[in-house]
Amino acid sequence: MTSRERVLGALRREPIDKVPIHDSPWFTAVERWHKEGLPPDATPEDYFGYEFAAFSADLSLQLPQETVEETDDYTVVRNANGAIVMNFKAATSTPEYRGFTVTSRQVWNEHRDRYTYNDSRIDTDKGLAGNRAARQRGLFCHYAAAIGYDKTQGILGSENLLMAMAMEPDWAEEMFAMGIDLAIDAGEAMHRGGYHFDGVFAYDDNGYRNTTLFSPDMYRRLLMPHHARLCRWAHEHNWPVLLHSCGCVRDRVADFIEAGFDCLQPLEVKAGMDLIALKRQYGDRLSFMGGIDVRCMSHPDPAVIEREIAEKFAVAKQGSGYIYHSDHSVPDNVSFQQYQRVIELVRQHGCYDGVA
């Protein structure tokens, strides 16, 4: 099977030859791996045989960008959403948000017209050529888009957004709706312009360490209808929809299914997401991607990761419907040799009916 056929089969819970493989190592992990044996001209995608290829549009407010501060250790920039963000140059970390341009409804109203589609949001040259090349290689080519709560908190910050959801819910829903409109309009334009997609990968973190970031009622009133619109649009093109939602979203899975999502990723173990339990409860209605604990990958005892993969694959791959991925992203405390072993185990335990 090609990667495209294999991934689509897993997403549709149809018979496949082996569990598809994809992952997201931090750039610092890749730098370490190059020092430990990954060939200098090789990428993890090619070397380990990842099977996804992402293509996206500019879904920002398209505000002017600038470097606010730069040191030997980090950079601080004002990005295209007007957020001031610090990133470390040589350390694995998520961006640190230090400030926002949009802090109120009044400021939002001054910028909202920027949150609509225009042709400058699409790369019609390099991106389209990359899409054609990935298609020729048989990869699963997907439209990738940040949406919903996660996208919007990058514009005005989590605290401001949560306050808006509680105190000005019509404004919060307007931002969610416009973000989904922009994602759909850009994806449709890319499709018309020659991009080939096999599915949609939507990114919308709804969870934190032990629970969701906002209540089920808020989700169902303000965000779920717009998630459902995105899924309906994708399904009209026969594109399955994967949802990336970090943190503990265990209690939101039934709502995600009702909204129309076909697969949930990444299933963070440290946040309480249990791949085996989720598969047993929802595996007839939802596919899963991830759930392999990165802490086991770096454990000095090889038996730990061997047990992690063997036990979870034995359940997760039953009846298809499972795609390998770490439970978030691979950090730089995982050596190249350790990660090689991870992929060896994935291939060993991911075969169906003894197919190599």
Summary of the structure (lengths in Angstrom):
residues: 356
radius of gyration: 20.2
end to end distance: 11.8
largest distance: 61.4
contacts: 1186
relative contact order: 0.15
helix: 47%
strand: 17%
